């Protein structure tokens, strides 16, 4: 940052951007995480059986008319809900025997707050009037089929991934007449991907039907807080149609429910740092529907193609499910473009390569803070020639300050003549007062893109740097980094020419204070980037000033 006036405009622009962003989020349709994170549930207690959902919850088959077919299965009036507990190295899950559904999923490595390690982030848990569910099942127009209300049986109530064991399989079973369905969950060590398969064995008569998966989540207006970055992250349903990723806003769902058939897509529900996604087989045509139910409950469903099982034949209906943090390396393995759920917004074109580079550096140094420092150095090297040209012009401007003041005294009553004389002086001496603009304008997308990288990348969530900075994704608890940054900006101002206008000079003088207060509430990682960038700019400008002085 080599031009104080430009810094003022940039800070003003940042304030306008954030105010606009806050206005859109306050008055536009917004979503709220369906449930507050909870501690581990006591699996010994049997929860009350949920009320049987209406047929409105059931999706329609792909090649059947909109009129819902009469379903053969006779659902128990009061199905018995029991919880099957599953423990892997990264998740603690509960599977409900009603529907064989994932009832709750806790993130063992992700506490809500770093100072409360026992309070874990929990997904897919519906309580206190909120709804957040992943529902899966089979549909058939004329044969028994277990939907998400069916009663399943399990051999045991607890499963655990043992040391040295890389995979864990949980099997639930359902039977009606001579149709048998095994619902199989496969979990892997270190992974948040869950492979879920309905394995259907037909009886004496052929069976025809399809599998489905749907996400059901209640949307509520969140409580906004300037100090809580979570409250400003998009929360709600998203869909990928094979080419385009789209966030489904509440207003759009209310006015324009969607119904489309495509291959290679998926559905998901996202929130800050975490996602629940369902990915059907990529080679099948799937019917995707999105709509809004009573109570602002968003319902996304994906129904696969109908398949035939001959008498005595067994067929599989597989789905890939991801429930967990938005770890981009894992998301890329689960579904096409699933990493888009990391919500970098309109600056994704800059944020994605920045994160890629930042992660490569982290793999070398093993600390996200030092990775940010080294990334800043690399960015400074990329823009070095550009900022050097600007710096030389600023050094010349600084050298011209006494002559500019003399012109101001001579033409203090004729601003037009003063402007003409100053432009002639600039042209004669090869100085450009606007030379600092271009580097700032070019670097601003990088700055804003890095802001979203630090805010949205779960890899940096609660990541420590050194000493008092134990979480780079939130503000510095003691405001030390912002104060250091402000000090560096004061030094930078002393190396640059003062604005010729007295009012501008006074405004520029208080700019470091304004920026320090402004940055005090930014993520520490972003302040670290800006501080290192400013220190490097000070060093570069000091060197250029000395070179210009030697050149005479």
C-alpha positions in Angstrom: 0.0 0.0 0.0 2.0 3.0 -1.3 -0.6 5.8 -1.6 -2.2 7.2 1.6 -5.2 8.6 -0.3 -5.7 5.3 -2.1 -5.6 3.6 1.3 -8.4 5.9 2.5 -10.5 5.1 -0.5 -9.8 1.3 -0.2 -10.8 1.3 3.5 -13.9 3.3 2.6 -14.7 0.7 -0.1 -14.2 -2.2 2.3 -16.6 -0.6 4.7 -19.2 -0.1 2.0 -18.7 -3.7 0.8 -19.2 -5.1 4.3 -22.2 -2.8 4.9 -23.7 -3.9 1.6 -23.0 -7.6 2.5 -24.5 -7.2 5.9 -27.6 -5.5 4.4 -28.1 -8.3 1.9 -27.8 -10.9 4.7 -30.1 -9.1 7.1 -32.9 -8.3 4.6 -32.4 -11.1 2.1 -33.6 -14.7 2.8 -31.3 -16.3 5.3 -31.0 -19.7 7.0 -30.0 -20.9 10.4 -28.3 -24.1 11.4 -31.1 -26.5 12.2 -29.8 -27.4 15.6 -27.4 -26.1 18.2 -24.4 -28.4 18.7 -24.9 -30.9 21.4 -22.8 -33.1 23.6 -22.7 -36.9 23.2 -26.2 -38.4 23.5 -26.8 -41.1 26.1 -27.5 -44.2 23.9 -28.9 -46.2 26.7 -32.1 -44.2 26.7 -34.7 -45.0 24.0 -36.1 -41.8 22.4 -39.8 -41.5 21.9 -41.1 -42.8 18.6 -41.6 -40.0 16.1 -45.0 -39.3 14.6 -45.4 -41.0 11.3 -44.8 -38.4 8.6 -47.4 -37.7 6.0 -47.2 -39.0 2.4 -46.2 -35.5 1.5 -42.7 -36.4 2.7 -42.4 -39.2 0.2 -40.9 -38.4 -3.2 -42.4 -39.5 -6.5 -40.9 -42.2 -8.7 -39.0 -41.0 -11.7 -41.3 -42.5 -14.4 -44.6 -42.4 -12.6 -47.3 -39.7 -12.9 -47.5 -37.0 -10.2 -50.4 -38.8 -8.5 -48.6 -40.7 -5.7 -48.9 -44.5 -6.0 -50.5 -46.5 -3.3 -47.6 -48.1 -1.4 -47.9 -51.7 -0.4 -45.8 -51.6 2.9 -48.0 -51.5 6.0 -46.2 -49.1 8.3 -46.6 -49.8 12.0 -48.8 -47.2 13.7 -46.2 -46.6 16.3 -42.8 -47.8 15.1 -40.4 -48.5 17.8 -37.4 -46.1 17.7 -34.1 -47.5 19.0 -30.7 -46.0 18.5 -27.7 -47.9 17.2 -24.5 -46.2 18.2 -21.5 -46.3 15.9 -18.0 -45.0 16.8 -15.3 -44.3 14.2 -12.0 -42.5 14.8 -13.6 -39.2 13.6 -17.4 -39.5 14.2 -19.9 -40.6 16.8 -23.1 -41.6 15.1 -26.6 -42.8 16.0 -28.7 -44.7 13.6 -32.5 -44.9 14.2 -34.2 -48.2 13.6 -37.1 -46.3 12.2 -36.1 -45.9 8.6 -32.6 -47.0 9.3 -31.7 -43.2 9.2 -28.6 -41.4 10.5 -30.2 -39.7 13.5 -27.2 -37.7 14.6 -23.5 -37.3 13.7 -21.0 -35.8 16.0 -17.6 -34.5 14.9 -15.1 -35.8 17.4 -12.3 -33.5 16.2 -14.4 -30.3 16.0 -15.6 -28.7 19.2 -17.9 -25.8 19.0 -15.3 -23.6 20.7 -11.7 -24.3 21.3 -12.1 -23.6 25.0 -15.0 -26.1 25.3 -13.5 -29.3 23.9 -16.4 -31.5 25.2 -19.0 -29.5 23.2 -18.9 -31.1 19.8 -20.4 -30.0 16.5 -23.5 -32.2 15.8 -25.2 -32.6 12.4 -28.5 -34.3 11.5 -30.0 -33.9 14.9 -33.6 -32.6 15.2 -34.8 -31.3 18.5 -36.3 -28.2 20.1 -38.7 -27.8 17.3 -36.1 -27.8 14.6 -35.8 -30.3 11.7 -32.6 -31.5 10.2 -32.8 -35.0 8.6 -31.3 -37.1 5.9 -34.0 -39.6 4.8 -33.4 -42.6 2.5 -35.5 -45.5 1.4 -37.0 -47.5 -1.5 -40.2 -46.8 -3.4 -42.3 -49.2 -5.5 -45.7 -48.6 -7.1 -47.0 -52.2 -6.6 -44.6 -54.1 -4.3 -43.4 -53.9 -0.7 -40.6 -51.3 -0.2 -39.1 -49.8 2.9 -39.3 -46.0 2.9 -37.8 -43.8 5.6 -40.7 -44.7 8.0 -40.1 -48.5 7.9 -39.1 -50.5 10.9 -35.6 -52.0 10.7 -33.9 -54.5 12.9 -30.3 -54.6 13.9 -28.1 -57.5 15.3 -26.4 -55.3 17.9 -26.8 -51.8 19.4 -23.1 -50.7 19.4 -20.4 -50.8 16.7 -16.9 -49.4 17.0 -14.0 -49.1 14.6 -11.2 -50.9 16.3 -7.5 -50.1 16.3 -5.9 -51.5 13.1 -9.3 -51.7 11.5 -9.7 -49.6 8.3 -13.4 -50.2 7.6 -16.6 -50.7 9.7 -19.8 -52.1 8.3 -23.2 -51.8 10.0 -26.2 -53.8 8.6 -29.9 -53.3 9.4 -32.6 -55.5 7.9 -36.2 -55.2 6.9 -38.6 -57.9 5.7 -42.2 -57.9 4.4 -43.8 -60.9 2.8 -40.9 -62.5 0.8 -39.1 -59.2 0.1 -35.9 -58.7 2.2 -33.9 -55.5 2.3 -30.5 -55.1 4.0 -29.5 -51.5 4.6 -25.7 -51.4 4.7 -23.5 -48.6 6.0 -19.8 -48.6 5.3 -17.5 -46.3 7.3 -13.7 -45.8 6.7 -11.0 -44.7 9.0 -10.3 -40.9 8.8 -13.1 -40.3 6.4 -16.5 -38.5 6.6 -17.8 -40.3 3.6 -20.4 -43.0 4.3 -21.3 -45.5 1.6 -24.9 -46.5 2.0 -26.5 -49.3 0.1 -30.0 -50.8 0.0 -29.6 -54.5 -0.9 -32.9 -55.9 -2.0 -33.6 -59.6 -2.5 -36.9 -60.3 -4.4 -39.1 -63.2 -3.3 -41.2 -65.5 -5.5 -42.4 -62.6 -7.6 -40.5 -59.9 -9.5 -39.9 -56.5 -7.9 -39.7 -53.1 -9.5 -38.8 -49.9 -7.8 -36.3 -47.2 -7.1 -34.2 -45.7 -4.3 -34.3 -42.2 -3.0 -32.5 -39.8 -0.7 -33.7 -36.5 0.6 -32.6 -33.7 2.9 -35.1 -32.0 5.1 -34.1 -28.9 7.1 -35.9 -26.1 8.7 -34.7 -22.6 7.9 -34.7 -19.8 10.5 -33.5 -16.3 10.4 -30.2 -16.3 12.3 -29.1 -13.9 15.0 -26.5 -11.6 13.5 -23.3 -10.6 15.3 -20.4 -8.6 14.0 -18.1 -10.6 16.2 -19.4 -14.0 15.0 -18.3 -15.0 11.5 -20.5 -18.1 11.6 -23.6 -15.9 11.6 -22.7 -14.5 8.2 -22.0 -17.7 6.4 -24.7 -19.1 4.1 -26.7 -21.9 5.6 -29.3 -23.9 3.6 -29.9 -26.2 0.7 -27.7 -26.4 -2.4 -27.9 -28.5 -5.6 -25.5 -29.4 -8.3 -27.0 -30.3 -11.7 -23.9 -31.7 -13.3 -22.7 -28.3 -14.5 -23.9 -25.6 -12.2 -23.8 -25.2 -8.5 -26.7 -23.3 -7.0 -27.6 -22.1 -3.5 -31.4 -22.4 -3.1 -32.6 -19.4 -1.2 -35.8 -19.4 0.9 -37.6 -16.9 -1.4 -36.8 -18.9 -4.5 -37.9 -22.2 -2.9 -41.2 -20.6 -1.9 -42.0 -19.1 -5.3 -40.3 -21.6 -7.7 -40.1 -25.2 -6.5 -37.9 -27.2 -9.0 -38.4 -30.5 -10.6 -35.7 -31.7 -13.0 -34.2 -35.0 -14.3 -30.4 -35.2 -14.9 -27.3 -37.3 -14.3 -24.1 -36.5 -12.4 -25.7 -34.2 -9.8 -26.1 -34.2 -6.0 -27.9 -32.4 -3.2 -26.6 -31.0 0.0 -27.3 -28.8 3.0 -24.5 -26.5 4.0 -23.6 -24.3 7.0 -20.4 -22.6 8.1 -17.5 -25.2 7.7 -19.8 -28.3 7.6 -22.0 -30.0 5.0 -24.4 -32.9 4.7 -24.4 -34.2 1.1 -26.0 -37.1 -0.8 -24.5 -38.2 -4.1 -26.5 -40.7 -6.3 -24.7 -42.9 -8.8 -23.3 -40.7 -11.5 -24.4 -42.9 -14.4 -28.1 -42.9 -13.4 -30.8 -40.4 -14.5 -32.1 -38.9 -11.2 -35.2 -36.9 -10.6 -34.3 -33.9 -8.4 -37.0 -31.9 -6.7 -36.8 -29.0 -4.3 -39.8 -27.4 -2.5 -40.7 -25.6 0.7 -43.0 -27.2 3.2 -45.1 -25.7 6.0 -43.0 -24.0 8.6 -40.2 -23.0 6.2 -38.9 -26.6 5.9 -36.8 -27.0 2.8 -37.1 -30.5 1.2 -34.7 -31.7 -1.4 -35.2 -35.1 -2.9 -33.3 -37.3 -5.4 -35.1 -40.3 -6.8 -33.2 -42.8 -9.0 -34.3 -44.8 -12.0 -36.6 -47.7 -11.4 -34.9 -51.1 -11.6 -36.2 -54.6 -11.9 -35.3 -57.6 -9.7 -36.4 -60.9 -11.1 -37.8 -63.5 -8.7 -35.1 -64.6 -6.3 -32.7 -61.9 -7.6 -30.7 -59.5 -5.4 -29.9 -56.0 -6.6 -28.1 -53.1 -4.9 -29.1 -49.4 -4.7 -25.9 -47.5 -3.7 -25.5 -43.9 -2.5 -22.5 -41.9 -1.4 -23.2 -39.7 1.7 -20.9 -37.1 3.2 -21.6 -35.8 6.7 -18.8 -33.6 8.2 -16.4 -30.8 7.8 -15.8 -29.3 4.4 -12.3 -30.9 4.0 -11.7 -30.2 0.3 -9.5 -33.2 -0.4 -12.2 -35.5 0.9 -15.1 -33.7 -0.8 -13.4 -34.0 -4.2 -13.4 -37.8 -3.8 -17.1 -38.1 -3.0 -18.8 -36.2 -5.9 -18.1 -33.9 -8.8 -17.7 -30.3 -7.7 -18.7 -31.2 -4.2 -15.8 -28.9 -3.0 -18.0 -26.0 -4.2 -19.9 -26.3 -0.9 -16.9 -24.4 0.5 -18.7 -21.1 0.0 -16.1 -18.7 -1.4 -18.8 -16.8 -3.2 -18.1 -14.6 -6.3 -14.4 -14.6 -5.5 -14.0 -18.4 -5.8 -11.9 -17.9 -9.0 -9.2 -16.3 -6.8 -9.9 -18.0 -3.5 -9.6 -21.6 -4.8 -6.1 -21.2 -6.3 -5.0 -19.2 -3.2 -6.2 -22.0 -0.9 -4.5 -24.6 -3.1 -1.2 -22.7 -2.8 -1.7 -22.1 0.9 -2.3 -25.8 1.5 0.8 -26.7 -0.4 2.9 -24.4 1.8 1.2 -25.8 4.9 2.2 -29.3 3.9 5.8 -28.1 3.9 5.8 -26.1 7.1 3.0 -27.7 9.2 1.6 -24.5 10.6 -1.1 -22.4 9.0 0.2 -19.1 10.4 3.7 -19.6 8.9 2.0 -20.7 5.7 0.1 -17.4 5.6 3.4 -15.5 6.1 5.2 -17.4 3.3 2.1 -17.0 1.0 2.3 -13.2 1.7 6.0 -13.2 0.7 5.2 -15.1 -2.5 2.4 -12.7 -3.4 4.7 -9.8 -2.7 7.3 -11.3 -5.1 4.7 -11.8 -7.8 3.8 -8.1 -7.6 7.3 -6.9 -6.9 8.1 -5.3 -10.3 4.7 -3.6 -10.3 5.1 -2.2 -6.8 8.7 -1.2 -7.5 7.6 1.0 -10.4 4.9 2.5 -8.1 7.5 2.9 -5.3 9.9 4.7 -7.5 7.2 7.2 -8.5 6.3 7.7 -4.8 9.9 8.3 -3.9 10.1 10.9 -6.6 6.9 12.5 -5.3 8.5 12.6 -1.9 11.5 14.3 -3.3 9.3 16.9 -4.9 7.5 17.8 -1.7 9.5 21.1 -1.1 8.9 22.3 -4.7 5.2 21.3 -4.5 4.8 23.4 -1.3 6.5 26.3 -3.0 3.9 26.0 -5.9 1.1 25.9 -3.3 2.3 29.1 -1.7 2.7 30.8 -5.1 -0.7 29.9 -6.5 -2.7 29.6 -3.2 -5.4 31.9 -4.6 -5.6 30.2 -8.1 -6.3 26.5 -7.8 -6.6 26.1 -11.6 -3.1 27.5 -12.1 -1.8 25.5 -9.2 -3.1 22.3 -10.8 -1.5 23.1 -14.1 1.8 24.0 -12.5 1.8 20.7 -10.5 1.0 18.6 -13.6 3.9 20.3 -15.5 6.2 19.5 -12.6 5.1 15.9 -12.5 5.6 15.5 -16.2 9.0 17.2 -16.2 10.3 15.1 -13.3 8.7 11.8 -14.4 6.6 11.5 -11.3 3.0 10.1 -11.3 0.8 10.9 -8.3 -1.5 8.0 -9.3 1.2 5.4 -9.6 0.1 3.8 -6.3 -3.4 3.0 -7.7 -2.7 0.1 -9.9 -0.9 -2.1 -7.4 -3.6 -1.5 -4.8 -6.4 -2.3 -7.3 -4.7 -5.4 -8.5 -4.0 -6.7 -4.9 -7.5 -6.0 -3.6 -9.1 -9.1 -5.2 -6.3 -11.1 -3.6 -7.0 -9.5 -0.2 -10.7 -10.2 -0.4 -10.2 -13.7 -1.8 -7.9 -14.5 1.1 -10.5 -13.1 3.5 -13.0 -15.8 2.3 -10.3 -18.5 2.4 -9.6 -17.7 6.0 -13.3 -17.5 6.9 -14.7 -20.5 4.9 -11.9 -23.1 4.9 -12.4 -25.5 7.7 -8.8 -26.6 7.5 -8.0 -23.2 9.1 -10.8 -23.4 11.7 -9.3 -23.1 15.2 -5.8 -23.4 13.7 -3.1 -22.0 16.0 -0.1 -19.9 15.0 2.2 -18.9 17.8 1.8 -17.8 21.4 -1.5 -16.0 22.0 -2.8 -16.7 18.5 -4.5 -20.1 19.0 -7.2 -19.6 16.3 -6.4 -17.9 13.0 -10.0 -17.8 11.9 -11.2 -15.4 14.6 -9.9 -12.1 15.8 -6.8 -11.6 17.8 -8.0 -11.9 21.5 -5.5 -9.3 22.7 -5.5 -7.1 19.5 -1.7 -7.3 19.3 -1.5 -8.0 15.6 -3.8 -5.1 14.7 -1.7 -2.8 16.8 1.5 -4.0 15.1 -0.2 -3.6 11.7 -1.2 0.0 12.7 2.4 0.8 13.7 3.7 -0.6 10.4 1.2 1.6 8.5 2.5 4.7 10.4 6.1 3.9 9.3 4.8 3.4 5.8 3.2 6.8 5.8 6.4 8.4 6.8 8.2 6.9 3.8 5.5 8.1 1.4 4.8 11.7 0.2 2.2 13.6 2.2 -0.9 14.6 0.4 -0.6 18.2 -0.9 -4.1 19.1 0.4 -4.1 19.9 4.2 -7.4 18.2 4.8 -6.3 15.1 3.0 -3.1 15.1 5.0 -5.1 15.2 8.3 -7.3 12.4 7.1 -4.2 10.3 6.1 -2.7 10.9 9.5 -5.6 9.2 11.2 -5.9 6.4 8.6 -3.7 4.0 10.5 -5.9 4.4 13.6 -9.0 3.8 11.5 -7.5 0.8 9.9 -6.3 -0.6 13.2 -9.8 -0.4 14.7 -11.3 -1.8 11.5 -8.9 -4.8 11.4 -9.2 -5.5 15.1 -12.3 -7.6 14.4 -11.0 -9.4 11.3 -9.7 -12.9 11.5 -6.2 -13.0 12.9 -5.0 -14.8 9.8 -6.1 -11.9 7.6 -4.5 -9.3 9.9 -1.3 -11.4 9.8 -1.4 -11.3 6.0 -1.9 -7.5 6.0 0.8 -6.9 8.7 3.4 -8.9 6.8 2.5 -7.3 3.5 2.8 -3.8 5.1 6.2 -4.7 6.7 7.4 -5.9 3.3 6.1 -2.7 1.6 7.9 -0.6 4.2 11.2 -2.4 3.6 10.7 -2.1 -0.2 9.9 1.6 -0.1 12.8 2.3 2.3 15.1 0.6 -0.1 13.7 2.5 -3.1 13.9 5.8 -1.4 17.6 5.3 -0.7 18.2 4.3 -4.3 16.4 7.5 -5.6 18.4 9.6 -3.2 21.7 8.1 -4.4 20.7 8.7 -8.0 20.4 12.4 -7.1 
